[in-house]
């Protein structure tokens, strides 16, 4: 299978203890759509990251994620 690129927005909220917790990722069709969605969610979430991931899903092989946009509070280890 050919290589494909996925665009994902990952929102974060704070739990009862104040820790950042990732919510379900949202898949979008393009980098621009992911950046736009992340910007919209930034007002209602502790933080949001938009990223892309390219690879071959049939082989389970992917390149490292590329951060497109980051808003608010997000975990330090996402780079």
C-alpha positions in Angstrom: 0.0 0.0 0.0 1.1 3.5 -0.7 2.2 6.0 2.0 -0.7 8.1 3.4 -0.7 11.2 5.6 -3.1 11.6 8.5 -3.9 15.0 10.0 -5.1 14.9 13.6 -6.1 17.3 16.3 -5.6 16.2 19.9 -7.3 18.2 22.6 -6.2 18.2 26.2 -8.3 18.9 29.4 -7.4 19.0 33.1 -8.7 16.2 35.3 -9.8 16.5 38.9 -6.2 16.3 40.1 -5.1 19.0 37.7 -3.2 16.7 35.3 -3.4 17.1 31.5 -5.4 14.3 29.9 -5.7 13.8 26.2 -9.2 13.5 24.7 -10.0 11.5 21.6 -8.1 12.6 18.5 -10.0 14.2 15.6 -8.9 13.3 12.1 -9.1 16.0 9.4 -8.5 16.1 5.6 -5.6 18.6 5.5 -3.0 20.5 7.5 -5.0 23.7 7.1 -8.2 22.0 8.4 -6.3 20.6 11.3 -4.8 24.0 12.2 -8.2 25.7 11.9 -9.9 23.1 14.1 -7.2 23.3 16.7 -7.5 27.1 16.8 -11.3 26.8 17.3 -10.9 24.2 20.1 -8.2 26.3 21.9 -10.8 28.5 23.5 -12.5 25.7 25.3 -9.7 23.3 26.1 -6.6 23.4 28.3 -4.5 22.8 25.2 -4.6 21.5 21.7 -2.1 20.0 19.3 -2.5 19.6 15.5 -0.1 17.1 13.9 0.4 15.0 10.8 1.7 11.5 10.6 2.8 9.8 7.3 3.4 6.2 6.7 2.1 2.9 5.5 -0.8 1.7 7.7 -0.8 -1.8 6.2 2.8 -2.3 7.4 2.3 -0.3 10.6 5.3 1.9 9.8 5.0 5.6 10.3 7.4 8.5 10.3 7.6 10.7 13.4 4.7 13.0 13.9 5.1 16.6 12.7 3.5 19.3 14.8 1.4 21.7 12.7 0.1 23.9 15.5 0.1 24.0 19.3 -2.2 26.1 21.6 -2.4 26.4 25.3 -1.1 23.8 27.7 0.2 20.6 26.2 2.6 17.9 27.5 6.3 18.7 27.0 7.0 15.2 25.5 5.0 15.8 22.3 8.0 17.1 20.3 
